[in-house]
Amino acid sequence: VELSARLLEYVKEYVSDYLGEEVKRAVVSVPAYFDDIQRKATVTAGRMAGLEVERILNEPTAAALSYGLDHMDEESYVLVYDLGGGTFDVTLLEMFDGVLEVKASSGDNQLGGKDFDECLITWMVEEFEKENHVNLRKNSFAMARLKEEAEKCKKQLSQEPSCHISIPFLVEKKGRPLAFDKTITVEQFEQLIAPLVERTHQPIDVVLGDSGITVSEIDKVILVGGSTRVPMIARDIQEYLGIEPSLSVNPDFAVAEGAAIQAAITEGLIDSEDSLVVTEVNPYTLGVRVTD
């Protein structure tokens, strides 16, 4: 909570300096599959940062808001596939007459781009150990270097067919410096992350089952989150659902834009005729506790 508060405090100060006036209220977006404890912790973090949190908004809903403001006249079912750095959410929404109704949400709080990085790190560790008989996981400095290179490599493989990883001095063995020098192809990378991409299918099935909407009724699939820039993600969605994902929103900015739109609606800065009404669902089962 304190770390989140520090981040929010930095954003608050940055925005206040940019606008030339102090910001005291905020709409904060969170993964749709955050539970009640995590949401309350986010509100607490906002309070510690000096912000009054007006609303907690689910990230896929925020992304749909970003899309929906320019498509007010549409009547459609929209599937938002949100794969970020550390979490995965999938939400099915219905748009009609200026209403954005969330039909169902599901997700995985332990799946994201960092897991793609970890696949590359594991590959590098294993390749290095094969060649040099040294286990890098015992060396925190070397692991930090590998983590940095893994993230760069992932981004490069999203645009190019291969990536050459070269770290001149990684560790020392018997007084001799050892380097890492390998090339990995997109095909190898996709084999490494295939089980993770497969894990995104189950939440999609849950959302379709909970909403009662069939794949043939979905009009648009929107990809959100930096990790959806990995080309395999769009291909996998197209193969799994038979729908080509839309490129109508910026995967990096859509959530922030949606939160800003919600803030403007809350403040009355967007005319009611141009505004969207948002309805949410609880992604978790509600239970009953009985005490004597």
N, C-alpha and C positions, 0 to 999 in steps of 0.2 A: 504493500500500500504506500509506503514512504517513497519507494523508487518511482511509482506511478505519479505520486504527488510532485516529485521533483521534475518529472518530464512535463506535467501539466503546468507547473509553475513557469518553466522555461517558455512554453508555448504562450502562456498568458502574457509574460513580459515582452516577448518578441512581437506579438500582435498589438499589444498596447503601444509599443514604440512605433510600430508601422502606422497605426491609425492616429497616433497623437492624442489618444484618450484611453483611460484605464478601462479594461474589460473586466466585468465582474460576474457575468452570467454566461453559461455555456450549454450547448447540446453536445453530449459525448456519445460517440458510437462505440459499440462493443460487438464481439462475435455473437451471432444469433444463439449459439449453443452455450453461452455463459449461463451459469445457474444463478440463483437468487443471491447466494453469498458473494459471488464474484461481482455481481451488479452493485450490491451494497458497498463492497470494497471500492469500486470505481467512484461511486458517489462520495465516499469518505475521502478518497484521494483528491477529488475535485475540491472538496471543502478545505482540506489541508493546504491546497494550492491557492486558496483565496477566491474560489469560484463557487457561484451558486449554480448547481447542475439542474437546469430546467427540465431536461428530459434525457433519458438513456434510450438511444436509438439503435436497433439491430443493424449491423453493417450491410447485409444484403438488401434490407428495406431502404437504407440510405442510398445505396447504389440504384435501386429501382426508382427512388424519388428523383435522382439526377437524370435518369432516362425519361421518367414520366412527365416531367414539367414541359418538355418539348413535344410530347405525344399525348396531349390531353384528350384528343378526340378518339383515340384508339379504344377498341374493346378487345382485349386479348389476355391470354395466359402467358406469363413471363417466368421463366426459370432462371434464378440468379445463382451462379456457381462462383463462390467466393473462396479462393485459395490464397491465403496470405503467407506471411513468414512463419507463423507458428500454429495457425488454426485453419480449419476448413468448415465452411457453412454452405448449405444449399437451401434455397427458399423458393417456394412457388407462390406467385402473386397473381391476382386477377385485377385487371384495370378496366374500369367502366365508369362513364359519366363523372370523371374527375375524382373517382374513388380508387385508392390503391389498397386492396384487401389481401392480407397475407393468408393464404390457405393452409400452408404447413411449412415447418422448418425442421431441419435436422443437421447433423454435423459431427465433427471429430475435433475435439480441443487439443489433440496431440498429433496433428498432421499439418505440415506446411513446408515452406521452402527450406527451412533449416534441416528438415529430414532429407531433402535432396542433397544439401551440402554434406550431411553426415554420410550419405552413400558414397560420395566422391572421396571424402576423408578416409573412409574404411578401405576403399580401393587403393588409395595412395599408400596407406599404412601397410596393406598386404603386399603390394608391389615392392615397396622398399624393403620389407622384411625378407621377401624371397631373394632379393638381390644382395642384401648386405647382412642378413641375419641379425637385425637390430629391431627391437620393438619400440616404435616411436611413441606409443601411448604412455610410456613411463616418463616421457620428456615433455613438460608443459610448454616450454619455449617452442619446440618443434611442432607441437599440436596447434599452437596459436598460429604459426606460419602456414600450416596446412589448411586451417580453417579459412584464413584470409584468401589463400589461393583457390580453395574450393568454390568460394562465392564468385570470384572473378571468372573462374572456369565455367561455372553454370551459366553465367550471363553471356559468355562468349559462345557457348554451345547453342544458345538460343538464336544465334545469328549466323554462325559459321559451322561447317561440317566437322571440324576437329579443333582441339585445343592443345597447345604444347605447354606443359608445365615445367618450368625450370627454376629450381631453388639451388643456387651455387653452394651455399654452406648451410646444411640443415642440422647435422649433429657431428660429433667427433667420436671416432672409434680408434682406440690405441694410439692417440695422438695424431690421427689422420682425419682430415675433414671429409665428410661424405655429402654428396649432392643428390638431389632428386631431379631426374630428367626423363620425362615420359610424355607421350602423346596419347590422348584419349579421343575417340571419335563419338559423334552423336549417337551412333548405333550402340556403342558400349554403354554410354550414359543412360540411354533409354532402357537398356536391359537392367541396369542397376536400379532404376526408379520404378520399373514396371509394377512391382508389388504394392508400392505406395499409391500409384495412380489407380490401381485396381481397388484400393480401399475407398476411393471416392464413390464407387458405384452403390455401395450399400445405403449410404444416406440418401442418395437420389431415389432408390427404390422405396425407402421409408416415406419420403415426401410424397411420392406418387400414390403410395398406398393410403397415407393419412388424408390426403386431399381428395381422393377419389377421382383424380384427373388422369386420363390416359395420355401416353406419349403423343398420340396423334392429335390431341387437343392443344398441345403446347405450340404457341405461335412464335416464340422467340426465346433463345438462350443467351443470357448476358454473362460474359466472363469478367470477374472482378478480382483484384489482388495481384500483386507483382509476380507471383509464382505462375499465373496463367500465361505469362509470356513464354514459358517453355512450350515450343510448338507441339510437343506430344500431347499436351492437355487438350487443345482444340481438336486434334485428330481423334483422340480417344472419345471425346464427347460426341463427335459426329458419328463415329462407329457404333457407340453404345446406344445413342438415342435416335440416330438417323436424321439429326438436325444440325445444320451448319451454324456454329455460334456467331452471334452478331458482334460487330466491331464498333457499335454505335456509342459506346462510352469508353473513357480512358480508364484502364484497369487500376492505375495508380491513384487517380484523383476522384473517381466516381463517388466513393464513400464520403470523402471530405466535402464534396460538392453537395451531396444529399443532406449531410448534417447541417451545412450552411443554409440550404433551402428550408429545412425544418426550423432552424433558428429564425429565419425571416418570416415564416408562417406564424410562429409563436409570437413574434414581435409585431405582427400585423404589417410588415413591410411589403408583403406580396398581396396584391388585391385578391379578395375572396373569390372573384370570378376566375382568376388564374391559378387558384390554389388547389392543392390536392388534399383529400381527406385520407388519412392513413389508419388502417385497422391492423392490429397485431394479433398473434396467437402465442400461447404459452407452449414452447417446444418440449416441455417436460410433463410427465404424468403427475396429476395431483392425487395425493393420498390422504387418508384420514388417520389421525392418531387418537387413540382412546386411552384415557387415564382414569384410574379409580379416584 
